[in-house]
């Protein structure tokens, strides 16, 4: 993905799941257009996710449509059966992505609530147990003298 990469607007893109491994872009585009109407050309581009070594379809893809009405129509009616498999259509874009987990710097104390940091917070809640440790070290130093 470089600066010359094509931009596909997420509001006009539909995610397609449960594709057969033998899928091709041309036949899938024809199928999507037939679902939208017999003489429809609303599907302008189809992208299939492929395995890097075998170059076979991984079972997912994206269809770029010309209007939001076409997207709504596909989401309402579904894509039907393609090569003996029932296709799944979902909204694509930022609206469906999960929130990114905050990084360590953003989490601060919340990060300490997981794993070993719980001990530290527990000691702080019990009334300054960390201070008691410092006192015990101080007592040992004084007793040696």
C-alpha positions in Angstrom: 0.0 0.0 0.0 1.7 3.1 -1.2 0.8 6.7 -2.0 -0.6 5.6 -5.4 -2.9 3.0 -3.9 -6.5 3.1 -4.9 -8.9 4.4 -2.2 -12.2 2.5 -1.8 -14.8 4.4 0.1 -16.0 2.2 3.0 -19.6 3.5 2.8 -19.8 2.0 -0.7 -18.0 -1.3 0.0 -19.6 -4.5 1.1 -17.8 -7.4 2.8 -18.6 -10.7 1.3 -18.0 -13.9 3.3 -18.3 -17.6 2.8 -17.0 -17.5 -0.8 -15.9 -20.8 -2.5 -12.2 -21.2 -2.9 -12.6 -21.4 -6.7 -14.2 -17.9 -6.9 -13.1 -15.4 -9.5 -13.6 -11.7 -9.7 -15.5 -11.7 -12.9 -18.1 -14.3 -12.0 -18.6 -12.8 -8.6 -19.1 -9.3 -10.1 -21.7 -10.8 -12.5 -23.5 -12.5 -9.6 -23.6 -9.3 -7.5 -25.0 -7.4 -10.4 -27.6 -10.1 -11.1 -28.7 -9.8 -7.4 -29.2 -6.1 -7.8 -31.2 -6.4 -11.0 -31.0 -8.1 -14.3 -29.5 -5.2 -16.2 -27.7 -3.6 -13.2 -24.1 -2.4 -13.4 -23.9 -1.2 -9.8 -21.0 -3.4 -8.9 -17.9 -1.7 -10.3 -15.1 -3.7 -8.7 -14.6 -6.9 -6.7 -11.6 -7.8 -4.7 -10.9 -11.3 -3.4 -8.6 -12.0 -0.5 -6.1 -14.6 -1.7 -3.6 -16.9 -0.1 -0.1 -15.5 -0.8 1.4 -18.9 -1.7 -1.4 -20.7 -3.6 -3.2 -17.6 -4.9 -6.5 -19.2 -4.2 -9.4 -17.3 -2.7 -9.4 -17.4 1.1 -13.2 -17.3 1.3 -13.7 -13.5 1.7 -13.9 -10.5 -0.6 -15.1 -7.0 -1.1 -17.5 -5.5 -3.6 -17.4 -1.8 -4.5 -20.8 -0.5 -5.5 -21.8 2.8 -7.1 -24.5 4.0 -4.6 -25.5 3.7 -1.0 -28.9 2.5 -2.2 -27.2 -0.6 -3.8 -25.4 -1.2 -0.5 -28.6 -1.0 1.4 -30.3 -3.3 -1.1 -27.6 -6.0 -0.8 -27.7 -5.8 3.0 -31.5 -6.1 3.1 -31.8 -9.0 0.6 -28.5 -10.8 0.9 -26.4 -12.2 -1.9 -28.1 -15.6 -2.3 -26.3 -18.7 -3.4 -23.1 -18.5 -5.5 -21.5 -21.8 -6.6 -23.6 -23.8 -4.2 -22.6 -21.7 -1.2 -24.8 -19.2 0.7 -22.9 -15.9 0.7 -22.8 -13.5 3.7 -22.8 -9.8 3.2 -21.9 -7.3 5.9 -21.3 -3.5 6.1 -17.7 -2.6 5.6 -15.7 0.3 7.0 -14.8 2.0 10.2 -18.2 1.5 11.7 -17.6 -2.3 12.1 -14.0 -2.2 13.3 -13.4 -2.9 17.0 -11.8 -0.2 19.0 -8.0 -0.6 19.2 -6.7 -1.6 22.6 -5.0 1.2 24.3 -1.2 1.1 24.5 0.7 0.8 27.7 1.2 4.6 27.9 -2.5 5.3 27.4 -3.6 2.7 29.9 -1.5 3.9 32.9 -2.9 2.4 36.0 -5.5 0.3 34.2 -2.6 -1.7 32.7 -1.4 -2.5 36.2 -4.8 -4.1 37.0 -3.8 -7.0 34.8 -1.2 -9.5 35.9 1.5 -8.7 38.4 0.5 -5.1 38.7 -2.5 -6.2 40.8 -0.2 -6.9 43.8 1.1 -3.4 43.7 -2.4 -1.9 43.6 -3.6 -4.2 46.3 -0.8 -3.1 48.6 -1.6 0.5 48.0 -5.3 -0.1 48.8 -4.4 -1.9 52.1 -3.0 1.2 53.5 0.5 1.9 52.3 2.0 -1.6 52.5 4.7 -0.2 50.3 5.6 2.2 53.1 5.8 -0.7 55.5 8.4 -2.3 53.3 10.5 0.8 53.4 10.1 1.0 57.2 11.3 -2.6 57.6 14.4 -1.9 55.5 15.0 1.2 57.6 14.7 -0.9 60.9 17.3 -3.4 59.6 19.8 -0.7 58.8 19.3 0.8 62.3 19.6 -2.6 64.1 22.9 -3.3 62.4 24.5 -0.2 63.8 
